[in-house]
Amino acid sequence: MTSTPAQPAQSHHASHDREIETLAEFDEVVSVRGTLAHHRVQAVDLTARTSALLSLDPTGAVFLGCPMDPEAAALVRAAGALVFPPVPGLPFDPYRAHVYSPDELYAGLDAGYEATPDAQSYAWFQRTRADGDVFASMLRAIHDDAVSDALDELLTGARVVGVMGGHAMARGTGAYAGAARLGRELTRTGYTVATGGGPGAMEAANLGAYAAPFEDGMLDEALLHLGTVASFTPSIADWARAALEVRARRPGGGASVGIPTWFYGHEPPNAFAAHLAKYFANATREDGLLARSNAGVVFLPGAAGTVQEVFDNATPNYYESRGEPTPMVLVDRDHWTRRLPAWPLLTALAEGRSMEARIALVDRIDEVPEALKRLGG
């Protein structure tokens, strides 16, 4: 009975063992294994590796977006490999092997936000979504699957706590400072903080994670500086620059994850998440963020999007479709019982089920770490 579930795990590990995502990994495979058969080479520039490509067995190999000499591409294809060439003219790589960094998405910001890969990818998304081009929709799907694969590799073995909350939470407010202190405390406790990767509460939690390795005063200084540009409107560039300045003053902060989306193009990614898994499909992004929050999810006050996330997370906990229910902590009793009364419905759903022991409502952000611990996070 126990051997059956072990097989997929072994197969999954073997599959990743055949993935080549850097030139150094390619050279190691060539040197140690002496074959490319059945490997998957992902977004690696192989133009300087023609001799290796021509001398090794490529049977069953797949090359995803790998620049290579045309002669080498033709020969490995003839020898039994599949070659998916790079797609010209795109502001993103659909075959990318790694999640994004803030510096990557905000490259060229000095020339204005519109010059960045983030803005250009959103503009491409808007154009292609409007014309319904099946090739563009295929590229978006390939990109999002590649990002999911990279995110899974990044989070292997991590205890992830998702922090959900609205994008409207402004810098310079007590609520923003509280969310930042929460991100700092969770990171110092050993959790990996994951957010929706955008502004507001999401940025605050990622900021707190970034501040975790420093003395407490660093966060206070950062909050003061960020408060001079309270919102990403009217200028995304000014908003992003303020965050990048904080990072430049105090490099080497704590790592956290942001999972934003180009579906909401008006919500730029925040610069404090070291790892940004940005998607085109919001549904894939939402489900992926919640599914990867294996140590629990914290819900700060928010509007429709946060309410949706509460019940998107409650559903698999209710049915136990992902296994044992994970902790859910809602913050601000007045918000969740009076203004947007999600808590009464959540408790009604949970009554008599395993998830009943995994939900909590707290008044203050500083109660969250203890609540997560009590719920088994």
C-alpha positions as CSV (number, residue, x, y, z in Angstrom):
1,M,0.0,0.0,0.0
2,T,2.8,2.5,0.8
3,S,4.7,1.9,-2.5
4,T,1.9,3.4,-4.7
5,P,2.2,7.0,-3.6
6,A,6.0,6.9,-3.6
7,Q,6.1,6.4,-7.4
8,P,5.0,9.9,-8.5
9,A,7.4,11.5,-6.1
10,Q,10.3,9.4,-7.5
11,S,9.1,10.2,-11.1
12,H,8.9,13.9,-10.3
13,H,12.4,13.9,-8.9
14,A,13.7,12.0,-11.9
15,S,12.0,14.5,-14.2
16,H,13.7,17.5,-12.6
17,D,17.0,15.6,-12.6
18,R,16.8,15.7,-16.4
19,E,16.2,19.4,-16.5
20,I,19.0,21.7,-17.7
21,E,18.4,25.3,-16.8
22,T,21.9,26.9,-17.0
23,L,25.0,26.7,-19.1
24,A,26.9,25.3,-16.1
25,E,24.3,22.5,-15.8
26,F,24.6,21.8,-19.5
27,D,28.4,21.5,-19.3
28,E,28.1,19.2,-16.2
29,V,25.7,16.9,-18.0
30,V,28.0,16.8,-21.1
31,S,31.0,16.0,-18.9
32,V,29.5,13.5,-16.4
33,R,26.7,11.8,-18.4
34,G,28.0,12.1,-21.9
35,T,24.5,12.2,-23.4
36,L,21.6,14.6,-23.9
37,A,19.1,11.8,-24.4
38,H,15.7,12.5,-22.8
39,H,16.9,15.7,-21.2
40,R,15.0,19.0,-21.2
41,V,17.1,22.1,-21.9
42,Q,15.3,25.2,-20.9
43,A,16.1,28.8,-22.0
44,V,19.9,28.1,-22.2
45,D,22.0,29.9,-24.9
46,L,23.8,27.1,-26.7
47,T,25.3,29.1,-29.6
48,A,28.8,28.4,-28.1
49,R,28.2,24.7,-27.6
50,T,27.8,23.5,-31.2
51,S,30.5,20.8,-30.9
52,A,28.8,19.2,-27.9
53,L,25.4,19.3,-29.6
54,L,26.8,17.6,-32.7
55,S,28.7,14.9,-30.8
56,L,26.2,13.7,-28.2
57,D,23.0,11.6,-28.5
58,P,19.9,13.9,-28.4
59,T,17.3,11.1,-28.7
60,G,14.1,12.2,-27.0
61,A,15.6,15.5,-25.8
62,V,13.6,18.7,-25.8
63,F,15.2,22.2,-26.3
64,L,12.9,24.9,-25.1
65,G,13.8,28.4,-26.3
66,C,17.5,27.7,-26.6
67,P,19.5,29.8,-29.1
68,M,21.8,27.6,-31.1
69,D,23.6,27.4,-34.4
70,P,21.1,26.7,-37.2
71,E,23.2,23.7,-38.3
72,A,23.2,22.3,-34.8
73,A,19.4,22.8,-34.5
74,A,18.8,21.0,-37.7
75,L,21.0,18.0,-36.8
76,V,19.7,17.5,-33.3
77,R,16.2,17.7,-34.7
78,A,17.0,15.1,-37.3
79,A,18.6,12.9,-34.6
80,G,15.3,12.7,-32.6
81,A,15.1,15.9,-30.5
82,L,12.3,18.4,-30.4
83,V,13.5,22.0,-30.8
84,F,11.2,24.9,-29.8
85,P,13.1,27.9,-31.0
86,P,13.1,31.3,-29.2
87,V,10.1,33.5,-30.2
88,P,11.3,36.8,-31.5
89,G,9.7,40.1,-30.6
90,L,8.4,39.2,-27.2
91,P,9.1,41.3,-24.0
92,F,9.3,38.1,-22.0
93,D,10.7,34.6,-22.4
94,P,7.9,32.0,-22.5
95,Y,10.4,29.2,-21.7
96,R,12.1,30.9,-18.8
97,A,13.7,28.6,-16.2
98,H,13.5,30.8,-13.2
99,V,11.1,33.2,-11.5
100,Y,11.6,36.9,-11.9
101,S,13.6,39.4,-9.7
102,P,12.5,43.0,-9.1
103,D,15.6,44.2,-10.9
104,E,14.6,42.2,-14.0
105,L,11.0,43.4,-14.1
106,Y,12.0,47.0,-13.4
107,A,15.0,47.2,-15.8
108,G,15.1,50.5,-17.6
109,L,13.0,52.3,-15.0
110,D,15.2,55.4,-15.3
111,A,13.5,56.0,-18.7
112,G,10.0,55.6,-17.2
113,Y,7.9,52.7,-16.1
114,E,6.6,52.3,-19.7
115,A,10.2,51.2,-20.7
116,T,10.4,48.3,-18.3
117,P,9.8,44.6,-19.2
118,D,7.0,44.6,-16.7
119,A,5.1,47.4,-18.5
120,Q,5.9,46.0,-21.9
121,S,4.7,42.5,-21.0
122,Y,1.4,44.0,-19.8
123,A,1.0,46.0,-23.0
124,W,1.7,42.9,-25.1
125,F,-0.9,41.0,-22.9
126,Q,-3.5,43.7,-23.6
127,R,-2.9,43.7,-27.3
128,T,-3.0,39.9,-27.8
129,R,-5.9,39.3,-25.4
130,A,-8.0,41.7,-27.4
131,D,-7.4,40.1,-30.7
132,G,-7.8,36.5,-29.5
133,D,-4.7,35.1,-31.2
134,V,-4.4,31.4,-30.4
135,F,-0.6,31.6,-30.8
136,A,-0.4,34.3,-28.1
137,S,-2.7,32.4,-25.7
138,M,-0.4,29.4,-26.2
139,L,2.7,31.5,-25.4
140,R,1.0,32.8,-22.2
141,A,0.1,29.2,-21.1
142,I,3.7,28.0,-21.7
143,H,5.1,31.0,-19.8
144,D,2.8,30.4,-16.8
145,D,3.6,26.7,-16.7
146,A,7.3,27.5,-16.8
147,V,6.9,30.0,-13.9
148,S,5.0,27.4,-11.9
149,D,7.7,24.8,-12.5
150,A,10.4,27.4,-11.4
151,L,8.3,28.3,-8.3
152,D,8.0,24.7,-7.2
153,E,11.7,24.2,-7.5
154,L,12.3,27.4,-5.5
155,L,10.0,26.5,-2.6
156,T,11.0,22.9,-2.2
157,G,11.2,22.2,1.5
158,A,10.1,25.7,2.6
159,R,7.4,26.4,5.2
160,V,5.4,28.9,3.4
161,V,2.9,31.3,5.0
162,G,0.7,33.3,2.6
163,V,-0.2,36.8,3.6
164,M,-3.3,38.2,1.8
165,G,-4.6,41.7,1.9
166,G,-5.8,44.6,-0.2
167,H,-3.7,46.6,-2.7
168,A,-5.3,49.9,-1.4
169,M,-3.4,49.8,2.0
170,A,-1.3,53.0,1.7
171,R,2.3,53.4,2.8
172,G,2.6,55.7,5.8
173,T,-0.4,54.2,7.6
174,G,-0.5,52.2,10.8
175,A,-2.0,49.3,8.9
176,Y,0.9,49.2,6.5
177,A,3.4,49.3,9.3
178,G,1.6,46.5,11.1
179,A,1.6,44.3,8.0
180,A,5.4,45.0,7.6
181,R,6.0,44.0,11.2
182,L,4.1,40.8,10.6
183,G,6.2,39.9,7.6
184,R,9.3,40.5,9.6
185,E,8.2,38.4,12.5
186,L,7.1,35.5,10.3
187,T,10.5,35.5,8.5
188,R,12.4,35.7,11.8
189,T,10.3,32.7,13.0
190,G,11.5,30.6,10.0
191,Y,8.6,30.9,7.6
192,T,8.9,31.9,4.0
193,V,6.4,34.8,3.4
194,A,4.4,34.6,0.2
195,T,2.1,37.4,-1.0
196,G,0.2,38.4,-4.2
197,G,3.3,40.4,-5.0
198,G,1.6,43.7,-5.5
199,P,1.2,47.0,-3.6
200,G,-0.5,47.7,-0.3
201,A,-0.6,44.9,2.3
202,M,1.3,42.6,-0.1
203,E,4.2,45.0,-0.4
204,A,4.2,45.6,3.3
205,A,4.6,41.9,4.2
206,N,7.4,41.5,1.6
207,L,9.1,44.6,3.1
208,G,8.9,43.1,6.5
209,A,10.5,39.9,5.3
210,Y,13.3,42.0,3.6
211,A,13.9,43.8,6.9
212,A,14.1,40.6,9.0
213,P,17.9,40.2,9.1
214,F,18.5,43.9,10.1
215,E,18.1,45.7,13.4
216,D,14.6,46.8,14.2
217,G,15.3,50.4,13.4
218,M,15.9,49.6,9.7
219,L,12.2,48.9,9.2
220,D,11.3,52.2,10.9
221,E,13.6,54.1,8.6
222,A,12.2,52.3,5.5
223,L,8.7,53.1,6.5
224,L,9.5,56.8,6.8
225,H,11.1,56.8,3.4
226,L,8.4,54.9,1.7
227,G,5.8,57.2,3.3
228,T,6.9,60.0,1.0
229,V,5.4,58.1,-1.9
230,A,2.3,56.7,-0.4
231,S,0.8,55.0,-3.5
232,F,1.6,53.7,-6.9
233,T,-0.8,56.3,-8.3
234,P,-0.3,58.6,-10.0
235,S,3.3,57.4,-10.7
236,I,4.3,53.8,-10.7
237,A,7.9,54.9,-11.4
238,D,8.1,57.1,-8.3
239,W,6.5,54.4,-6.2
240,A,8.9,51.7,-7.4
241,R,12.0,54.0,-7.1
242,A,11.3,54.6,-3.5
243,A,11.4,50.9,-2.8
244,L,14.5,50.4,-4.9
245,E,16.2,53.2,-2.9
246,V,15.4,51.4,0.4
247,R,17.0,48.2,-1.0
248,A,20.0,50.1,-2.3
249,R,20.6,51.7,1.1
250,R,20.4,48.4,2.9
251,P,21.2,45.5,0.4
252,G,21.1,41.9,1.4
253,G,17.6,41.7,3.0
254,G,15.6,38.7,3.7
255,A,14.0,36.7,0.9
256,S,10.3,36.3,0.3
257,V,8.0,35.5,-2.6
258,G,5.6,37.6,-4.5
259,I,3.1,36.0,-7.0
260,P,1.6,38.9,-9.0
261,T,-0.3,38.9,-12.3
262,W,-0.4,40.9,-15.5
263,F,-4.2,40.3,-15.5
264,Y,-4.3,43.3,-13.0
265,G,-2.0,45.5,-15.0
266,H,-2.8,48.5,-12.8
267,E,-1.2,46.7,-9.9
268,P,2.6,46.8,-10.3
269,P,4.9,44.2,-8.6
270,N,6.5,45.3,-5.4
271,A,10.3,45.5,-5.2
272,F,10.7,43.8,-1.8
273,A,9.9,40.2,-2.8
274,A,13.2,38.7,-3.9
275,H,11.4,36.2,-6.0
276,L,8.5,37.3,-8.3
277,A,6.5,34.5,-10.0
278,K,4.5,36.7,-12.3
279,Y,1.6,35.1,-14.3
280,F,-0.7,36.1,-17.1
281,A,-3.6,34.0,-15.9
282,N,-4.9,35.3,-12.6
283,A,-6.8,32.0,-11.8
284,T,-3.5,30.1,-12.0
285,R,-1.8,32.7,-9.9
286,E,-4.5,32.7,-7.2
287,D,-4.7,29.0,-6.9
288,G,-1.0,28.6,-7.0
289,L,-0.4,31.1,-4.2
290,L,-2.9,29.4,-1.9
291,A,-1.8,25.9,-2.7
292,R,1.8,26.6,-1.9
293,S,1.0,28.2,1.4
294,N,1.6,24.9,3.2
295,A,2.1,26.4,6.7
296,G,-1.0,28.6,6.6
297,V,-2.6,31.7,5.2
298,V,-3.1,35.1,7.0
299,F,-5.9,37.3,5.7
300,L,-5.5,41.0,6.5
301,P,-8.4,43.4,5.9
302,G,-9.2,43.6,2.2
303,A,-12.1,43.9,-0.2
304,A,-13.5,41.6,-2.9
305,G,-10.2,40.0,-3.9
306,T,-9.3,39.1,-0.3
307,V,-12.8,37.8,0.3
308,Q,-12.4,35.6,-2.7
309,E,-9.1,34.3,-1.4
310,V,-10.6,33.4,1.9
311,F,-13.1,31.0,0.3
312,D,-10.7,29.9,-2.4
313,N,-8.6,28.6,0.5
314,A,-11.5,27.4,2.6
315,T,-12.8,25.1,-0.2
316,P,-9.9,22.7,-0.3
317,N,-9.7,22.8,3.5
318,Y,-13.4,21.9,3.6
319,Y,-13.1,19.0,1.2
320,E,-9.5,18.1,2.3
321,S,-8.7,17.9,-1.4
322,R,-5.1,18.9,-0.7
323,G,-4.8,16.7,2.3
324,E,-5.0,17.9,5.9
325,P,-6.4,21.4,6.3
326,T,-3.9,24.2,6.7
327,P,-4.3,27.1,9.1
328,M,-6.3,30.2,8.3
329,V,-6.0,33.3,10.4
330,L,-8.2,36.3,9.8
331,V,-7.1,39.6,11.2
332,D,-9.4,42.4,12.5
333,R,-12.5,41.2,14.1
334,D,-14.6,44.2,13.2
335,H,-13.7,43.9,9.5
336,W,-14.5,40.2,9.2
337,T,-17.6,40.1,11.4
338,R,-19.3,43.4,10.6
339,R,-17.9,45.2,7.5
340,L,-17.4,42.1,5.4
341,P,-18.8,39.3,7.5
342,A,-16.9,36.4,6.1
343,W,-16.0,34.9,9.5
344,P,-19.6,33.7,10.4
345,L,-19.8,31.9,7.1
346,L,-16.4,30.4,7.5
347,T,-17.2,29.1,11.0
348,A,-20.5,27.7,9.7
349,L,-18.7,25.8,7.0
350,A,-16.0,24.5,9.3
351,E,-18.4,23.3,12.0
352,G,-17.9,19.6,12.7
353,R,-15.1,19.2,10.2
354,S,-11.3,18.9,10.5
355,M,-10.8,22.5,9.4
356,E,-12.7,23.7,12.5
357,A,-9.5,23.4,14.5
358,R,-7.5,25.2,11.8
359,I,-9.2,28.6,11.7
360,A,-8.8,31.6,13.9
361,L,-10.0,35.2,14.1
362,V,-7.7,37.7,15.9
363,D,-8.0,41.4,16.6
364,R,-4.4,42.5,16.1
365,I,-1.5,41.6,13.7
366,D,0.8,40.9,16.6
367,E,-1.4,38.0,17.6
368,V,-0.9,36.2,14.2
369,P,2.4,34.3,14.9
370,E,1.0,32.7,18.1
371,A,-2.3,31.9,16.3
372,L,-0.4,30.1,13.5
373,K,1.6,28.1,16.1
374,R,-1.6,27.2,18.0
375,L,-3.2,26.0,14.7
376,G,-0.3,23.9,13.8
377,G,1.3,26.1,11.1
